[in-house]
Amino acid sequence: MKTGVPVYISKGALVIYWLMFTFWFLGVYPFLIQLDSYQLFLNVDGNVTIFFEGCYIALGLLLLRNRWDKAVVYGFIAIAFISTVLVNGLPVKEWLNGLRFYAPMVFLLPVVRYAFATRPRREFFMELMDRSLYVFLWLQVPCMLYQLIVYGGWDYGGGSLGFYQSGLISELIYVISFYLMLRRWDYSKNYFRNLVNNWILLFLLFPSFLNETKVSLVYIVFYFLLLVPVNRKFVKSMLITLPLLCFMIWLFNYFYMSVYGSRTESGEILTMEYFDYYVIGDEASFDIMELAYENADDSEDTDFQRGLKWVALPWLMDDHGAESWIWGNGTGILKGHSNDDPSEFAIPYGWLFQGTIMTLYMLILEIGIVGVVWFVFTYVVLFRKAAGRRRQKQLVLYLIGLLITVIVYNTSMNYFFFTLVFYYLAYVSLYWEDAKVLGNISHSGSMISVGGVFKKVEVKGSLSDYGRKCSDGQDDSGNWL
């Protein structure tokens, strides 16, 4: 009869496994289920979203340890309650519903911090997550090629995240590739040599050329400029970077016009005329929006340009008095990400919530200027300095640039998958020295084997060893998981 020490999986390991389950489930299931039908996805997605929102609200509160995170979480809960219940007189259930929309950016933060709280947790999480990010990049190649062939691309080119996530997947492709490139960067070699040595990561940018997301042009600029190390070779690297950047922009435009050129509204995308139309709209669009506003026309077919929606914002806020600018109009306008059960506020403005909405826009609408101050505070907390640690500046600059772009472009920070990746990279930038000790993910092998990405993941000791020592490691010295 065999005897031995029973396997014990610590709370830290369970939290990390849950984060990895979240990554893979939310990162793949939309594409798989939409292979059947889009209607099936609509039927399933709402329940899946509610499930993860509930889990992370509970888990985030359970793992709330850091005083700064407490300020972020309790601050949001209080601001949302004051705005929704006290100022706007809405039912408490509207306030509770409103927590759902912000659950990723609010309640995921303490969970990811917990996964990084001790060195063994960090090592284990980074090993699993880095390999998963690399495999995720590869998954986008067949997924987005399939979507281009079957659906014609456009907003359907959301990769493994499914239909209508074209912007989200392009943001993720660039930031993940950028991060993995930094992880493999050899500072003893020049800029061009590093790009050549890591050509697979450049190749994996290609799927972003297959959907209609024009904001990829912004991320191309971020990508190649922020890869330039600020050192004695900076000027020489820039001489290579600028021509390469021009070539990549031309290449993106070539693919875009080849696929979508005959169907674009206003010709070449690399013109000021197209930029004005895409961002600001035209006089005809403005007249339609004004008519919708005056007649409370709830049209499901109109997706107004972002610039026009910003123009309409003062109309909506002024309708509800100056106080709405300070505290907003209450949370729960869209009941999470759904248009099916709009709030009383949203009903006459249904035309506004069709198509793209923006994070900053929703913050102002729902919790006003106070909410915007809370948002700024949240990300100051996330990127604040830590004693004895130096952040990876290039990664931090990219993430801040991405965040600024996202809040005026879409609501990526309100989706669990995107926010999980964003928070993970923000914490890796703080623990960059630990990441370097782990070594790099090798992709020098054959492309068929995905560069040996499935090599065994190793941590110091085993989960059972850590578990026998402590169920919840508090020491940052690296003894417990």
N, C-alpha and C positions, 0 to 999 in steps of 0.2 A: 504494500500500500504506500503510495507516494504521499509524502508530507512536504510542506513548504509554507512560506509566508504568503498569505492571501494577497492578491493584487488589489491595490488601493489606488483609485483615481481621485486626485485631489480636486477641490473646488476650482482651483486655477486652471487645471487641465480641462475640466468640464466647460468652463466659460470659453476657453479657446476652441474646443471642439464645436461649441454652439456657434461661435463666430464663423468657423469654417463651413459649418452646415448652411448658415445664412448666405455666405458667399456663393457656394455652389448651387444651392437651390434657387435663390433669386437670380443668379447669373445665367441659368440654363433653362429653367422650366418654361419661361415665356415662349422661347423659340420652339421647344418641343411640342407644347400644347397647341401652338398656332399652326403647326403642320396639319392639324386636323381642321380647325376653323377658327376664325377670329371671334365668332360668337361664343365658342366654347371658352376661349380665353376671357372674354368679358364676364362670363358666368362664374368663372373660377377666381379671377384675379382679385375681385373685391374681398372675398372671404380670406384669401391668402394674405392680403394687405392688412386686414383687421387682426388676423392671427399674429403676425409679426409686430404690429403696433402694440398689441396688448402684452406680448412677451417682453418687448424691450422697455416698455414703460415700467413693468414690474421689475425686470432685471436691473434696469438703470437705477431705480430707487433702492433696490436691495444692495447694490454694489457702490453706492454713493459714499465715498470716503474723504476725498479731497475737499478742502474748504472752498477753493475756487470753483470746483464743479458744483458744490452745494449752492454757491451764489448764482451760478448759471441756471441750474435746474429750478431751485425754489424761486429765483427771480422771475423766470418765465411763467411758472405756474401762478404766481401772484399777479403779475402784469396782465396775463390772460383773464384771470378771474375779475380783476378790477374793471378791465375794458368790457368784458362780455356781460357780467352780471350786475355790477354796481353802476357803471356809467351808462350802458346801453339797455339795461333792464331785461336782458334775455334770460331764458331758463338755464339752470345749472347744467342740464344735459347738452346745451349748445356749447358751453365752456368745455365740458368733457370731450365732446366731439372735436372741438378745436384743437385739443392736445394731439390728436392723431396726425394732423398735417405736419406738425413740427416735431413729431416723435423721433425721427432719425437724427436731426441736428441737436436735439436736447438730451434725449435719453441714451443715445448710443455713445456719447462722449465718456461718461464714467465707466462704461463697460470696456471700451478700448483702453482707457487709462489703466483699468484693473489688469488687463492682459499684459501690460508693459510694466507693472509695478515692481516686479522682482526680475533679476537677471535671467534665471532659468525660464520664467514665463516668456520673457522677451525672446530668448533664443529659440524656444520651441515654436512660438507664434510666428516669428520671422522666417524660420525654415519652412514651415507649412505655407505661409502666405506668399512668400516670394515665388515658390514653385507654382503655386496656384495662379498667381498673376501671369506668369509666363505661359502656362497652358491656356489661360483665358485669352491671351493675345492670339494664340494660334487658332483657337476656336472661331474667332471672328472671320478668318479667311474663308472657310467653307460656308459659314452661315450667311455672310454678306454677299458672296458670289451667288448663292442659291436665291437670296431675296432679290438680287438684281435681275437674274434670269427669269424668275417666276412672277415677281410683282412689279418689276421695272424700277426698283430702287426707291427713290424719293424718301418719304418718311417711313416707308416700310423697311428701309435699310437700317434696322436697329440691331443687327447682329444677333447674338444669343439673348439679348434683352428684349427682342421681339419688335412688333410693329410700333411705330410712332415713338421710338426711342433713338432716332438717328442722331440727335444732338448729344444725348447722353453717352452713346457708345463712342462717338468721335472724341469727346472729352476724355473718356477713359483710355482709349487707345493711345493717345498722345502722352498722357501723364504716366501711364504704366511703362510704356517704352522709354520715356525720359528717365524714370526712376531706375529701371534695370540698366540703362546705358550708364548712368552715374555709378551704379554698383560695380560695373565692369571697367570703368575708366582707368587707364594706366597713365598717370601723370608724368611718367618718364618718356612717353611718346607724344608726338604732336597730334593736333586736332584731327587732321585727315587720316592718319594712321589708326587712331582709335575708331573712327567711323568705319573704316575698311575692316578692321578686326571684328567689329560688331555689326556687320552688314545685315545679319538676320533681323536685328531689331529695327533697322530702317525698312527692310522688306515688310515687316509686320505693321508698318504705317499704311501700307497700300489699301487695306479695306476701307479706310476713311475716305478714299478717293471715289468710292462706289456709291455713296449716298449723296443726298442733296444738301448736306450741312455745310453751308458756306463759311461758318465760323471756324472751320478747320484751318482756314487761311491764317487766323489769329494764332492758333496753336502751333502751326508750322513755324511762325516767327518766334514764339516762345521757345520752342524746342531747340532750334539750331543756335539762337543767340545765347540762351542760358546754359548751353553745354560748354560755352567758351570759358575755360578757367581764367580767373583774374590772377595772372602771374607774369613773369618776365617774358613769356611767349605770347602775351595777350594780343599785341598788335599783329604779329605774324598769323595767329589763329584767325583774327578778324579778316585778314586779307583772303583767307580761304572761305570763311563763313559767309560773307556777303554774296559772292558769286554763287555759292551753293544754295543759299537761301533764295536768291532770285530764280535759280533753276527749279527748285522745289515748288515755288509759287507758280511758275510757268507750267510745270508738270501737272499740278493740281488743276489749274485752269484748263489745260488740254483735255484731261480726262473728264472734267465736269462738262465742258462744252461738247465733247464727243458723245456723252451719254444723254445729257439734258439740254444741249444747246438749242435744239429745234423746239423745245417745249418751255423755255424760259420766258418770263414776262417781258423782259427788257434787254435782250441781247447780251453782250459780253459782260461777265461778272466783274472783271477788273476795270471798271469804269465808274466815275463818280455818279453818272446817271443811274446805273444799276444800284449802286450803294444807296442813293437817295430813295429810290423806289422801294428797295428791300427793307430799309430801316424806317423811313419816314412815311412812305406811301405817296399818294398823289391826291390831287384835288377831288377827283371822283370818289376815291375811297373815303376821304374826309367827309364828303357830303352824305355818303351812305351811313357812316358812323353817327353823324349828327342827327340824321333822320331816325336811326335806331334808338338813340338816346331820347329824343323828343317824344317818340311814340312807344317807348318801352317795348320795342320789337325784339322778341326772343328768337332770333334767327339762328338756326343750327348750321347754316351753310357758310357763314362769314367768319373768316379768320383775319382780323385786322392786323396790320403791321404793328410791331412793338412801339414804334415812335408815336403812332396814332393813339395807342392805349395810354401812353404817358400823357398825351395831350388831354385825354378824357379824364384823367385822374382828378384834377381840380374840380371838374363838374360834379363828380360823385361826392367828393369830400365836402364841398361847399353846400351841397344839397342837405347835408346832415349837420351843419353848423361847425363853427370854428373848433369846438371841442373834439370833433372827430379827427382833426389833424394831430391832436395830442395823444388821445387814447385809442383812436381807430373806431371801427364799427362793430367790434366783437369778433371772436374766433368762430370757426365752424361754418364759414361761408360755403365751402365746397365739401364739407363732411369728409375730410381726408383729401383724396384726389378725385372725388366723384362729382359728376354733374347731375346725378340722378335725383338727388334730394336737396336742392339748394335751399339756403336759408331765406328768411323773409327779405333780407337785404339784397340777396343775389337775384331774386326773381325778376325784378324790372331791368336788371343789367345782364341778362343772360348772354346777350351779344358780346359782352366784354370777356366772358370766361370761355368762349369758344377758342379752340386752338391754343396757342402759346400764352402762358402767363409767366410772370417773372417773380423771383423770390422777394426782391426789394419791394415790388409792387404790392404783393400780398401782405408783407409786413406792415406797410403804411396803411393799407385798407383795413386790416384786422386789428392791429395793436398800435398803430400810429407812430409818431416820432419816438415815443418811449420805447416801443418795440425795436426801432432801428438802433437806438442807443444800446439796448440789450444785445442785439446782434453783433454790434461792433465790439462790445465788451467780451462776448463769448469767444470771438476769434483772436482778440488780444490775449485772453487767457490761454487759448490753445497754442499760440506761437510765442508766449512769453519766455524770457530767458530762465534757465535753471542753473543753480549754483554748481560750478564745477563741470558744466557741459557746454559744448559749442555746437550749435546747429549746423547742418549742411546747408550753406547759404544758397547754393544754386537751386536745391530742391525747395527750400522755403520760398524763394522768389517766384519759382514756377507755381507753387501752390497758391500764393497770394494773388498772382496774376490770374490764375484759373478761377479763384473765388470771386474776384472783382468782375470777371467776365460773366460768370454764371449768374450772379445775383441780378444782373440787368438783362440776362438773355433767356433764362428758363428757371425751373425749380429743381435742379439737380440735387441741391442740398436737402431736399425734402424726400429723397428716395434712399432707402436703406442701402442698396448696393453701392451707389456712388459715394454716399457719406461714409460707409465702412472703409472703402479704399482711401478716401481723402483723409480721414482721421488716422488710419494706419500709417500713411506716408508722413503725416505731420509728426507723429510720434517717432517714426524711424529717423526723421531729420534731427530729432533731439538725441537719439541714441545711435548716432552714426558710427561711433567707434565700436560699439557692440556689433553692428551690422558688418563692419569690415572684418572683425575677428571670425565671423561665421564663414567668410569666403564667398565666392560668387557662384551663381548658377551657371554651370557650363552649358553653352549651346554650340560648342565647337564640333560636336559629333554629327551624325547624319541627320538630315531634316526629318526622315521617316521616324526616327526614335525621339523626335522633338529635343534633340540635343542632350539626351541623357537626363532629362528633367525628373524622371521617376526614380533616380537613385535614392537609396535609403536615407531617410531623415534621421540625423543623430543629434541628441542633446547630451549634456553632461549628466550621466547617470540614467536611470529609467524612471518612468512615471511612478512605479511602485516604490522606488527608493525615496522619491520626493514625498510621496503620500505617507510613507511610514514616519517621516520626520515631522510633517505638519500638514494639516488640512488646508491651511490658508497662510501662505508665506507672507511675512511682513518685512523681512530683512532684505535690503537691496544688495547685499553682499554676494548673492548668487547661490545660496544654500538650499532654498526651498522653491517649489513650483506653486 
